[in-house]
C-alpha cells in the first residue's frame, strides 16, 4: 500500500487549501485504506494548483449545521471579501471528499465567480 501522507507544506497552490481539510482527508484515507480514492483526491489538489487567477482563494472545510442539518461543508474564501462561497455540502465527510475529488475546473470557476454563468 502506498504512503497516505498529504504534503501540507506545498506552496505552489494557486488556490490555497486549508490545512484542516488536508489533515482531515489524510486521516480519513489512512483509516479507510483507499489508495485509488486517495490518488483521485491528490489529482484534485493538482487540478486546483493549475487554475489560473485563483491565488486569492482558500478552500476550507467546516463541520457544522446548514439548513438545520448536520453537514460537512467545503467553502472557498476570497481574500478581502466577507462572504464565503459554498462549494459543496454533504451529510458525510466521505461524500464531501468525493465531491471535491471529482469537481472539475469549470464547476469551480462558476461557483467562485472566476467565470460568469
C-alpha angles and dihedrals in degrees: 000000000000123000109270100208122136114215105227094174094073110121099182097086114123090197104040118226119214114244091227089065093045093049092048091049091047091052092046095051093043090053096043097040096220106155095170093051091043089053090052089050090053089049089055091052089052090048091055090047089062099048107112122227094018098106092110092059127091119193111216138179127222132179113209145094126311121179089354094302129108105254146173107227132197116199138181114215118198116213111254095015126106099208120081116217114229109227098172141353121195136166092228131044090227090059091048091053090050091050091051092044093054100036108121128217094254094054091047092050093048093049094046095043095243085131126023124241 
